[in-house]
Amino acid sequence: MTRELQPDAGAPAGLSKVEQLKRASEGLGGMLIDEIQDLSTDHISEEAYQLLKFHGSYQQDDRDQRKERKQQQRDRAWQFMVRTKCPGGRMTAEQYLVADELADTYGNHTLRVTTRQGLQFHGIGKAQLKPLIRALNERLVTTYGACGDVSRNTMTCPVADLLPGYGLQQANGQHTGFDYQALAKQVSDRLLPDSTAYYELWLDGEQILADGTHVRVQASRNESFYGPQYLPRKHKIAIGMPHDNCVDLFTHDLALETVIDDQGVLQGFNLVAGGGLGFTNNKPETFARLGDRIGFLPPDQALVVLETATAIYRDVGDRSNRRHARLKYVLADRGVAWFQAEMARRLGSPLQPPAEVSAYAVEDHLGWQQQGDGRWMVGIWVEHGRIKDHEQHLLKSGLRAIVDQVRPEVRLTAHQNLVLTHIDDTDRPQVEVMIARYGLSTGEPSLSMLRRYAMACPALPTCGLAVAESERFLPDVVSQLEALGHGDDRVWIRMSGCPNSCSRPTTAEIGIIGRSLDLYNIYVGGSFAGTRLAQIYQTDVRGQDLAPLLSAWFKRWKQEQIGDESFGDWSYRVLLSARE
């Protein structure tokens, strides 16, 4: 029998329905535990689904089948998406191989690299949720907190710990320096929920330690940091670098902006707060926003500062209106000065003023690069993050073969690509042969610039929030633009099936956001390095009209650009200023 949540007489007044649900959920367990264990149905209730998100899964259905099944008076074709939490996008060879196997055993034979450096499994049946999540945990990959109103996957440049110039230093023949990957893991661990409901539900009351040991957990639903209601909404944290802003650091709720001296030595971080891109169409009170620099901190204060800033959000974020519940609205409503003062009050002293940083640039880490230790890494292009085999492009099989035979580390990027690291000189020729054999791409010359920098969210048919196509449609738009002669143009084009903006379209030079089926709004004027928001320029564009419209803009850009002016800078200077 399914348990119903009982009203909490002690709950504050004015809470949204989701806030009341979290408070009464017994630490993210409640009715969810009963409903997941009930395999007489292939889905769960909406209330249980709100709790499932915290465990790293979304309930979905195949929207391509909705109309036909409704006509047949059949229920939806229910399925689940499962998302991993991989701080900094770092995975061992063994972790990647088990994920590849699980995608075939329980999913739709694909993996998807997310824009937050995790992996997603699609097409999972309700009965397969537990064995999949357990198998991931057996390889020390968790899904706990990959979704829900908690701190999500902590991001950083996937290879910052390996490359000279990222704080990596050479002394006495040894390469040492700040380990961004380690900090991302520490942040993730510190902000992981305490409740043991996750382990009770998916691991039969066990927790698997770093050495592989299984230990019984002592059941507890208390949350020492989050409290019974967790955070007002999702909370995103990143560690980014001006000279390689591959994580779009200004788009996060909180970010650490690295400050590196002329010798490449890390001096500390600027705290950035209040970024976020999601909004709601026709709701001007919701908006995209880039984060503000709050203050400078030394490296050893990173954890306490991020925890303190998160606690402010926990305590003052809007819990009555979820559309107004992100940290960006706290900054927008109360101001940077208020946030700085509140940080100072809670820390006991103010942060130092933000430090100056180097000019902004961005890398996608495709192709071969030599690591600081002399070994090699190679970035593999993954179109819109979807790892699958298709005709001559046997991406899934090729990656599996390389990882199985060479055993590199695997790093997932914020651009939905994948980097294989720690490859010895003696193994590089073998990897190169396998890349060619399976038709994998490492960038130029096999990949056009336009396609290289295109990004799309999954959208239809799996995402329940999508109102338009994205992943299935953007490759065709790019093909049309290539046929029109624009393949060599280096332009960020990002498409999202709804204004939740999972593909970060409003920091792109061109952002295409679904408004309804086959209807899009177009944003222009973002910067290539992610330091300026794009603005809406044209509304209600049909899918068939996208390529001709963009082509006309590209031609104007080439005629009117000043020097090597990027499309983003040109469109900001010409298109947006002309509109004003």
N, C-alpha and C positions, 0 to 999 in steps of 0.2 A: 504494500500500500504506500502511496506517495504521501509524504509528510507535507502539511501546509505550514507556512511560516506564520507565527502568531504575532499580533501587533505588539510593539514594544511601548509600554506605557511611559517609559522614561526617555523616549526619543524627543529631541528638540522639535519645536513646531516649525512648519514650513519646509520640511525636507521633501525632496523629490521622491518619486516612487522607487527609483534605483537606490537612493540613499537609505530609505527605509528597509529595502530588501537586504542590502549589505549589512546593516546593523543587526537584523534579525537572523542572519544566515549561519550563526554559530561558526564564525571563522571560515567562511567560504565552503561550508559543508551543507548543512541543512537538507533541503529537499533534493539537492543535486546528487548526493550519494545514493539515495534510493532510486532516483530516476535513471541514473547511469547503469545501475545494476539490474534494472528491469529490462530484459531483452525481449519482452513480448511486444515492444514497440520499437520503431526505428528512429525515433526522435524524442526530444524532451520538451518540457513546457517552456514558455518564454521566461518565466521567473527563474527556472533552473539554468537556462541558457545564460542569463546575466551573470550567474556565478561561474559557469563553465569558462567564461572568457579569462578569468583570473588563472585558470589552470592551463592556459595556452591554446585554447581551441575555440573556433567559431562554428556554430550550427548554420548550415547552408542548404540549398537545394539546387538541383540542375534547372536553371531558369529557362533553358531551351525547351524543356519538357512541360513547363507549367500549363500552357494553354491546352495542349493535347490531353494531358492528364485531367485537367479540370473538366473538359468536354466528356471524358470517359468516367467522370465522377470518382476519380481516384485521388488519393492524397498526393502531396508533392513527393518528388524523388529526393528524399532527404539524404544528406551526407554531411561530413564534418571536415573542416580544415584544421590542421594541427601545426603550430608554429614553435620553433625552437628558440632558445635564448642562448646566443653564442657571443659573449662579450668581446668586442673588437673584431668579430667575425672569425675568430680563431678556432680551428678544428684540427684534430689529429687525423692521420690517414685512416686509422681504425674507426673513428667517429664518422668520417665521411662515408666509408664503405658500408657501415651498418645503415646509415641513412639511405644510401642508394638501394640497398636490399629491401628495406622497409617500404620504400616507395613502390616497389614491385609487388611485395607480399600483401600489403594492406591498402595501397593507394592506387592512383591512376597512372602509374608508371612514369611519373615526372616528379622532379623536385623544383622548387622555385626559390631563388635567392631573393630575399626581400631588400627593400631600400634601407632597412635597419640592421643589415648584416646577419640575418638569421636565415633559416630554411623553413619552407612551408611544404606540407604534404596536403594534397587535395584528393577528394573522392573517398574519404575514409568512412566506412560504415560504423554505426554505433557500437557494434560488438567488437570492432577492431581497435577502438580507442585505447582500451586498457593495455592490450599486448603491445601496441606500438609505443605508447608512452613509457611503458615499463622497459622495453628493449632500448629505447634511447637513454633512459636513466642508467641502465646497465653499463653504458659506455660514457657515463658522466655528462650526458647532454640533457639538460632540463627544459621543460616547457613552462615551468612555474613562473608566472608573472610576465610571460611573453605577450599577453593581452591583459585587459582589465585596468582598473583604476589604481595602478601601482606604478612604480618606476619600471619602464620597459627595458629592452635590451640596451645596454650601455655601449655607445659607439666610439670608435676612434679610427684613425688611419690604419688600415689592416696590416701595413708593413712598416710602420714608423719605428718599430723596434729593430728593424733589420737594415735600414738604409742610412748611410752617412748624410749629415746635414739635417737630421731629425733629432738632434740631441745625442746621437751615437758618437762616441769618441774612441780614439785609438791611443793606447798607452802601453808601452812595453810589449808591443806586438799583440795586445789583447783589445778587443772592441768592447767597450762598456758604455753605459749611459742610462738615461731615464727609460724605464720600461713602461710605455704607454699601455701595452696590452695588460700588464700586471695591474695597473691602476684601474683600467676598465673592469677587470675581474673583481677587484676590491670594492669598487662602487656597487657593482651588481650584487655581490654577496651581502654588503651592508644593508642594501635596500630591498632584499628579498623578504617576503612575508614570513612571519614566525609560525603561523598556524600549521599544524600537522595534517590538516584535512587532505592536502595534496598527497601525502605519503600514505595516508590511510586508504584513500580511494584508488590510487593507481599502483601502489607498491605493497599493498597488503600490510601496511603498518611498518614498513622498513624504510630506512634511508641508506643510500649507498655513498660511502665516503670516498675521498680522493684516491685511496689505495685499493679501492674495489671491495672493501669490507662492507658487509650488510649488517646493520645494527637496527634493533627494534626502537622505534620512537616512543617516547612517553607522550600519549595523546594530550595535546593542549591546543586550545583555540584562541589563546591570548595573543595580542599583537603589541609588542613592547614599543614600537615606533608608530605604526600606522593607526592603532586604535581600532575600534569595532567597525568604523565606516571607511577605512582605508583613505585614499585620496579622492578629491572631488571628481577628477577625471584622470585619463591617462597622463603619464608624466615621462618626458623624454629627455635623456641626458647624453651629451657627447663631449669628447675631448678632441679639439680640432687645432689645426695649424694654419696660420695665414699663408705660408708659401705652398701649402697643399691642402686647400679647403675641400677635400674629397668627401667630407661628411656634412657639408652645408651647415656649419656650426651655428649660424644665426637663426636657423629654423627650429631650434630645440627649446624646450622649456628652460633648461639650464645647459650651459656649456662652459668648458674651460678652454680659453684661447691661449695657446702656448706663446710664451715670450722667450725668444732665443737670441743670444748675442751674436756678434759677428763671427765668432769662432764656432758657432753651432751648439753652444752649451745652453741647456735649459736654465732660465733664471726663475721662472715661476709661471703663473697663469693669470689672465684676466677672467674674472667671473662674468659671464654673459647670461642674462635672464630675460624671459618674456617672449621668446620666439614661438611661432606656431602658424601653420598654414591653412588649417581647416576652417571652413565657414559654411554658411547655409545660403543657398540661392534666395534672393528676394528678402533677406534678413540683414539689412545694413548694420545692425548692431553687432553682427558677427563679421569677422574680417581676418585676413592674413596679417601677420606682424613679424618683423625681424626683432631679434633680441637686442637689449641695451647692455653696454659695458657697465658693470657695477663697481668693480674695484680689483686691485691686484693682490695676489696672495702667493706665498712661497709654496713649493711643491708639497712640503710636509703638512700643509693645512688643507689639502684638497678634499679629503674625506669629510672633515668636520664642516667645512664651508658648504659643500654640496648637501650634506645632511641638514644643516641649519636652514639653507634656502628652501629645501624641500619641506621642512617643518613649517615654515611660514606659509607655504602654499596649502599644506594640510590644515592649518588653523584658520586661514582667512579666505580660502577659495570658496566660490559660490556653490552651495549644496542644495539650492532650491531650483536652479535653472541650469541644466546640463549644457545648454548652448553657450552659457556665459561662465563655464566652470574651469576653463584652463588658466594656467598661471599668466598667460599673456594679458588676460583681462584684469588681473590684479595690478600688473604694471601699468596698463592703459588707464585704469580708473584711479589708482592711488599715486602713480608717478614714480620715477626712478629715485628721487630724493627720499621718498617715504621708504622705499625698499632698502636703500642704503642705510637709513637710520635704524630700521628694524633689524637688519643684519648686525649692525654695530651693537644694538641693545642685547641681542641674544648671544653674540660672540664675546661680549665684554669689552670690545674695542673695535673701531672702524677698520675696514680694509683700506689699504693704501690706494691712492688714485690710480685709475687704469694706466698701464704702461703703454708706450708706443710700440707698434709692431711693424713688421716688414710688409711690403706690398703683397696683395692677395693674388694667388694663382691656384690652379687646381690641376691634379693629375688623375688619370683613370687607371694607371698602373697596368695597362696592357703591354704585352711584349716582354722581351727578356731584359732583366736588370741584374747587375751583380750586387750581392749583399756585402755588407761591411766585413763579414768573415771570409769573403772570397768565394763563397758558394753562389748559386744562381736562383733566381725566381723567374717565373713566367706567368704573365696575366693572360687569361683565356676569356674571350668575349662570349657572353651568354645573352642572347637577344631577349630583352625584357625579363631577364632572370630565369627563364624557363629552361631547365635542364631536361632535354628530351632528345630522342633520335628522330631525325627527319630527313628522308631521302639520302643525299650524300653527306649530310652534316650529322654525323653520328656522335653528337656531343655527350650524351649520357654514357654510351658504351666506351667512348674514348677516354673520358675522365676516369671512369671506373678502372679501365685497363692501366692507365698511367699511375693512378694512386695505388693500385694493387701491386704493381711490379716495382715501382721506384720508391714508394712510401714517403712522398713529400708531405709537409704540413699543408693544410688547405686554409686559405684566408678568403672570406667573403667580403665583397666591397659594397659600399653604399650606392654604387652605380650598377648593382645587380650582376657584376661579373665575379670572377673567381681567380685567385692567384695561387699557384703551386710554388712553395718555397723550400729552401734547404736542399736544393738539387746539386749534387756533386758534379765536378767537371767531367768525371767519367760517365755520369748518367745523362748528361745533357744531349749527346747525339741520339741516344735511344728515345728520349722524350721528343726531340725534334722529329724523328721518324714517325712516331706514333701520332703526333699532332697532324702531320701531313696525311697519314694513312686514314685517320678517322674524319678528316675534313674539318678540323677545328681551326678557329681563327684567333690570331694574337694581335690583330689590328691591321695596319696597312701592310701590303698593298691590297690584300684580299677584301678589305672592308672599307666601304666609303665613309668619309668623315661624317656625313649626315646621319648614316645608320649607326655609326659608332657612338654618337652622342644622343641618340634617341632613347627615351625611357617611357614605359607605360605601366600602369597598375594592372592587376588581373581583370577587374571589372566583370563583365558577363562572360560565361554564364554562372559563375560561382558566387560572386560577391552579392550579398543581399542589399547593399547600399547603392550599387551602381545604377545609373539611369541611362547610360550610353556605353557603347563599346569602347575598348581601349587596347588591351594587349592583342586582341585578334584583328584590330583594324589599323593601328599605327604602322605596322610593316608595309601595308599596301599604300598608305599615304607616302611613306618614304620611297617606295619603289616608283611611284608616279613622279616624285620630285627628282629622283635619280634619272629617270627617262627624260625629264625636262632639262637635264644638264646641271643639276645642283648637287651632285654627289660629293664634290670636293669642297663644298661650303661647310666650314666648321661652325655649326649652330646647335645649341641645346634646344631640342624639341621634346617636351614632356607632355604626355597625355594622361588624363585621369578621367575615369568614368563617372565621377561625381565630385563635388567641391570639398570632400574630405581630404583630397590632395595627397594621397599616399605616394605618388610619384614626384612630389615636390614641384608641381608645374609653375607655381607663382614665383619661384626664384630662377626659372629658366628664362632664356632669351625669348622663347615662344612657349607659352603654356596653353594647352587646349583642354578645356574642362567641360565634361558632359553636362548638358542642361536638361535634356530629355532624349528619348530614343532618336538617334541620328541627328541630333542638334547640339551644337557646341558653342561655347563662348571662348574667344581667343584673347589671350593676354600677351603683351609685348613689353620690352624695355627692361627685363631683368638683366643682370650682368653675368658674364660667363663664369666669374669666380664666386658667385653667390652672395654678393654684398649689396644688392639692390632688388627690391621687389618689382616684379612685372605688374602692369596695370591693365585692366580690361580695356580692350580697344574695339572689338567687334563682337556683336552678340548674334545668337541664333543662326549660326553658319551650318548648312547641311554638310554631311560627311563628304558628298561628292564634290563639294565646292572648296574643300580645304586645300588640296594640292594646287589648283589654279590660283587661289588667293595668295598662298604663301609664295608661289613662284613669282607672282607679280611684285611682291614685296622684296624678294631676293634680288630681282633685276634692278629695282630702284636703289637698293642698298649698294650694289656694285657700281652703279652710275654716280651715286651721291656721296659715298663714303669718303671720309677725310683720312688719307694715309691708309693704314691698316685697320681702321676703325671696325670693331666687331659689329655683328648685326644687333646685339643687345644695345650697345652704345648708340648706334645709328637710329634705331627705332625709338629709343628714349629721347634723342635729340630732335628727330624729325617727325615721326608719327605722333608721339604723345604731345610734344610742344605745339604742333599744328592744331591739335584738337583743343588745346587750352586757348 
